[in-house]
Every structure is written in structure tokens, then in C-alpha cells.
Amino acid sequence: MATVGFTITFWAWALLAPLGAALREQLGLTAFQQSLLVATPVIVGSLGRIPVGALTDRLGARRMFPAVALLTVAPVLYLGHAADSLAGYLVGGFFLGLGGTTFAIGIPFVNAWYPPARRGLALGIFGAGMGGTAISAFSTVQLTKAVSPSFPFDLVAGVLVVYVVVAYLLLRDRPDRPVPSGSMLARLGATLRMPATWQLSFLYAVAFGGFVAFSVYLPSYLVTSYQLDRADAALRTAGFVVLAVAMRPVGGWLADRYQPIPVLTGAFALVAVLAAVTSLEAPLIPVGTTAFLGMAAALGTGTGAVFALVARMVAAERVGAVTGVVGAAGGLGGFFPPLVMGLIYGVFGDYSAGFLLLAATAAAAALFTATVLRHRVAGAPGRRLRPATMFRPTVKRAR
């Protein structure tokens, strides 16, 4: 139920990205304005994960999932029927960002139901719900052309309403899940003072941020640099997203089996190499396609491994709050690259410098993981995973 809800709300969250090129022509936008339009839901959905994660620790996913899904219906319908200007789309995109906050609901929910030795795979399967962006990439442009401009938004709104009802009836929190005490602000303050929060945030900003940035901006990049048709660019982007989504559970499984640190180090190193290759703007077939798909696989693996590390480094009653901050960092990691790419293209007329920046950032993440974080995890007492059969939770029962 969590994975289905995450998929549907991410489908809603990503509705504007495939329409970016069409909206640029329709509204007469600059490259930067187009980037701002498609990135606005990303930043709101990212920052919104901080309070939503803290609220989930207290209220539970059974209340939060239906509530957030229901609140997302209004901006979806507004964008489909009322928005007709840049300002209107920015307002609708702002509230559409609610759909991106459900990540911080599902992580603590799934984390509570599984022992540490299995959380990497379980959280990876939940994280595959980010494939909602692939549904949007595959269907939005095609449905707009085949039916009407408003139909994709009407369809998503209807699916959201159905999920609200089903989730309210079926979703259940673990009865003995730990419930934190204290105010939300106090818990957020304590979370922000934890070094692990910022270290994990950096890793997720690179891994998930890279995925979000490509899923948002890749259609525009392919149209501009390779003169592809918008529908063709959207389908190729969907292929990138599908591969990244499929690799997320694999990343979690690899982290369970071989530990998160070496998995993350390898994933970031591969992204660095392939981003450098992409900066050369080689022919799309076969070099460019191979590089993009390789980055999709590496970024998907990295997103799964990061949250296997969260489950290992963070106490259960703080997972929601930490997930909110880490998830926000991931979304923010996806907010800035499209803006930077738009500015770089406006100044230089190509995207090479942007891909070189990605390569340098991924290389820094690989080095940080292999050195600082490796020593921190190795020296953390009581953090080594035990077999699932040895797991005996000792938590305060929820009232």
C-alpha cells in the first residue's frame, strides 16, 4: 500500500515535467523560466518532507498517506483546467509539490515493519514507487495529444481519490511502533544537530537529486541538443527513469548483502565517469544512450543504498524526522541542476559544463563515502547488522 501510494503521488508530482517544452512554446518562456516552472514542484515537495516526516513519526502513515494524497487532488485539477499563464502554473506547481512529500511518510512506515537485515531491500522496493515519474513521462504527452490537454490531470485526480479511500480502509501502522515525545520543532532541532543527518543528506542529494534532475530536464535536453521530437524525448526519458527505478531495490539488496559503503562508493564513481563522457556530447547512439542508461543504473543503485544506511545509523523513533531532512536534500539536489543547466545553456549554448559539474560532485561523493563515512560507520557501536532471526525490537508501545 505504501509503494502504490508513493507511485501515484509521484505520478502527480511529475505531471509538469513532460509538458515543459510544450509550455515553453505555449507561454513564450525563456529556458530559465521553463526550468523554474518544472522545478517548482520539486523544491516544494522536497522541503515539505521535513515537517511531513516529523508528523509521520507522531501521527503514523495511516493518517498521513490519505491526507496528503487528498490534498494533492486540488492542484492537479487546477493545473488541468484553470492555469493559463506562467504565474498560474507556478502557483499550481507550488501546491503540486505536496505529492512529493509522501516519500517521508513511507520510509518510517516500511522501516517499522522490517528487521534491520531486511530493511535495505524493503525500503528499496518502496523507493521503486518513484517510478510514478516514469508513468508521467510515458503517458502525459501522449494522453494530451490523443484525448485532451486536461485528461492526464483528470485521470491522476481520479486515481488519487480512489487511493485515498483504499488507504484509509487498509493501511495500518505497526502497533508497537515507537512514538517520539516532545514537540515537532524540538524533534526537528535534535535531528538537525545529528552529524549523520547532514552526511546522509549529502549522499542522497547527489543520488536522488541526480535522478530527479534527469527525469525533469532530460526531455528538454534531448530536444535541444539532439533535435528529437518531444514525444520521442519523453519516451527516452521514461526509459532512463524505469531503469533507475528498477535498480533501487537492487541497490537496497546489495547494501543488505555487501554493506552500503562499498555499494555507494562504486555507484558514485560510475556516475562521475559517465557524466564526464556525456559532457563530450557524443552521438546519442550508441555512446550517449549507453552513458545515460549507465548513470540511471548507478543513481538508482545509490538511492537504494542510502536508505539502507539510514536504517543502520538512525534510531527507529527518529527515522521519519531524519528521512524528512534527507529526502528534502535529495529533492533539493534535483531542484538546482535544471536551473543551472538552463543558465549554462543560455550563456554557452551547450550543456558540457553542467555535466562536468555533475562528474565533479559525484567524484566528491564517492571520496567522502569511501573515507569519512566508512570510518564513521565502522566506529559506530552496535550498528553492525545482525541476522533477521536475532532481531528483537525493544521499543515503547504507542498509546
FENURVEN-V436730 format. One record per backbone hydrogen bond with DSSP energy under -1.0 kcal/mol. NH is the residue of the N-H (numbers start at 1). CO is the residue of the C=O. If there is no record, write none. Layout:
((NH/CO) (NH/CO))
This chain:
((5/1) (6/2) (7/3) (8/4) (9/5) (10/6) (11/7) (12/8) (13/9) (14/10) (15/12) (20/17) (23/19) (24/20) (25/21) (26/22) (27/23) (29/24) (34/30) (35/31) (36/32) (37/33) (38/34) (39/35) (40/36) (43/39) (44/40) (45/41) (46/42) (47/43) (48/44) (49/46) (50/47) (52/48) (53/49) (54/50) (55/51) (56/52) (57/53) (58/54) (59/55) (60/56) (64/60) (65/61) (67/63) (68/64) (69/65) (70/66) (71/67) (72/68) (73/70) (76/72) (77/73) (78/74) (79/75) (80/76) (81/77) (82/78) (83/78) (89/85) (90/86) (91/87) (92/88) (93/89) (94/90) (95/91) (96/92) (98/95) (99/96) (100/97) (101/98) (104/101) (105/102) (106/102) (107/103) (109/105) (110/106) (111/107) (112/108) (118/115) (122/118) (123/119) (124/120) (125/121) (126/122) (127/123) (128/124) (129/126) (130/127) (131/128) (132/129) (133/130) (135/131) (136/132) (137/133) (138/134) (139/135) (140/136) (143/139) (144/140) (145/141) (146/142) (147/143) (154/150) (155/151) (156/152) (157/153) (158/154) (159/155) (160/156) (161/157) (162/158) (163/159) (164/160) (165/161) (166/162) (167/163) (168/164) (169/165) (170/166) (171/167) (177/174) (187/183) (188/184) (189/185) (190/186) (191/187) (192/188) (193/189) (194/191) (199/195) (200/196) (201/197) (202/198) (203/199) (204/200) (205/201) (206/202) (207/203) (208/204) (209/204) (210/206) (211/207) (212/208) (213/209) (214/210) (215/211) (216/212) (217/213) (218/214) (221/217) (222/218) (223/219) (224/220) (225/221) (226/222) (228/222) (233/229) (234/230) (235/231) (236/232) (237/233) (238/234) (239/235) (240/236) (241/237) (242/238) (243/239) (244/240) (245/241) (246/242) (247/243) (251/247) (252/248) (253/249) (254/250) (255/251) (256/252) (257/253) (258/254) (259/255) (264/260) (265/261) (266/262) (267/263) (268/264) (269/265) (270/266) (271/267) (272/268) (273/269) (274/270) (275/271) (276/272) (277/273) (278/274) (279/275) (280/277) (281/278) (288/283) (289/284) (290/286) (291/287) (292/288) (293/289) (294/290) (295/291) (296/292) (297/293) (298/294) (299/295) (300/296) (301/297) (302/298) (303/299) (304/300) (305/301) (306/302) (307/303) (309/305) (310/306) (311/307) (313/309) (314/310) (318/315) (319/316) (322/318) (323/319) (324/320) (325/321) (326/322) (327/323) (328/324) (329/325) (330/326) (331/327) (332/328) (333/329) (336/332) (340/336) (341/337) (342/338) (343/339) (344/340) (345/341) (346/342) (347/343) (348/344) (349/345) (355/351) (356/352) (357/353) (358/354) (359/355) (360/356) (361/357) (362/358) (363/359) (364/360) (365/361) (366/362) (367/363) (368/364) (369/365) (370/366) (371/367) (373/368) (375/371) (376/372) (377/373) (378/374) (379/375) (383/380) (390/387) (391/388))
